[in-house]
Amino acid sequence: MGDDLFDYVPDGVFTVDAQWRVTFFNRAAEQITGIKRSEAIGRPCCEVFRASICESACALKQTLATRRPVVNKVVYIVDARGQRLPISVSTAVLRNQRGEAVGGVESFRDLRLVEDLRRLAEQQDSFSNIMGRSAPMRRLFELLPVVAASDSTVLIEGPSGAGKELVARAIHELSPRKARKFVAINCGALPDALLESELFGYKAGAFTDAKKDKPGRFALAQGGTVLLDEIGDISPAMQTRLLRVLQERVYEPLGAIDPVKADLRVIAATNKNLRELVRKGVFREDLFYRVNVVRVELPSLRERREDIPLLLEHFIARFNRLQGRDIAGVSDGVLARLMEHDFPGNVRELENVIEHAFVLCRGALIEEMHLPPHLRGEEDFPGAGLPRALTLEAMEKLLIRNALQRHSGNRAAAARELGINASTLFRKIRMQKLDQAGRNRHPRPG
């Protein structure tokens, strides 16, 4: 009767004896694995499942050794057709009528549908390889097609590592120039003489080592788009040369006599405040107005912390693909550490953190021990501005407080940004004792 009942359970269920041989295998287990019950019974479970944890971190072995169950651990198995399938497993000790341990029982759930839904959600939360579901990123996604449709010069401002080049590429790929080249150059990494030849190119004989003509980045991007990254770092002399390109749409290669028409779109990017540089006399005001026709501001990662889980999924999937790994995700402790960190290096820093964890992690889950030292609390680091051991409730309070502050206490606007009903937000504000501006509300004395 009991065995028949398990055949109506949607999850796969199997049991093993003390020698790890399969003693029961239900119908769902047959359907998920593609292995018939008659073929599974009597065989060692590692031969049946060939899971990613069989050799080093078997969930059943862990349960029988510690007498503690494992719940919803994500692993991969190989089915009868040789395909890798994601499943979540839960295990418990199997006891006889006298309460003696005689083996183990494991249930497992097919996560392929969940994986498909996750991929669909990821597609809906991305735009031209830019990831985000937060309100600042949704506003950016709405703005980019409009910006791309014009041919005006664009200035992208944002901190280092936030993805300015990704945004520039997205504008190019959505524009009428998408069939031509996108060419990027880091202006801050080159001295003036080299930057000039890289941008404008040169003619044979222009200087001693110029044996033949060399086209510059403007020539390579002809008909397309050129990204002038870190434009705030260029010298006053180079600013003057760039101003002519933007004003007259012509440039002269070194050693050339005749100017060349520049049929291209210019996108400039900087991690500095150009308006402030103009005020200080470091950046030409006329050039600033030429590059600042359309301004796109990219938020830092600490201004969109709600995107961190999505970015984690993206980077873990990417490194799994590149390195042939099966890491399923991060522990709750790791998520709390990452949500509380200020990320001065932004998305690039988060990517580096996950790559570092992939080097150290040998199991299926990234734990705190796999993080860089400054995120494990082993060294003083100026980036952490929030208390350690951030709970899920504290994360929610942080997101609500930030939304209220961004909207100057407008609760309806904050609720729309957070994607929740206004009455739900009001209830959470009362529960978390926040005032209208998102600050902690202290009880009145007496």
Secondary structure, DSSP 8 states (H G I E B T S, - for coil): -HHHHHTT-SSEEEEEETT-BEEEE-HHHHHHH---HHHHTTSBHHHHH--TTTTT--HHHHHHHHS--EEEEEEEEE-TTS-EEEEEEEEEEEE-TTS-EEEEEEEEEE-HHHHHHHHHHHHHTEETTEE--SHHHHHHHHHHHHHHHS---EEEE--TTS-HHHHHHHHHHTSTTTTS-EEEEEGGGS-HHHHHHHHHEE-TTSSTT--S-EE-HHHHTTTSEEEEETGGGS-HHHHHHHHHHHHHSEE--BT-SS-EE--SEEEEEESS-HHHHHHTTSS-HHHHHHH-SEEEE---GGGGGGGHHHHHHHHHHHHHHHHT----EE-HHHHHHHHHB--TTHHHHHHHHHHHHHHH--SSEE-GGGS-GGGTTSS--TTB-S-SS--HHHHHHHHHHHHHHHTTT-HHHHHHHHTS-HHHHHHHHHHTTB-TTS-B------
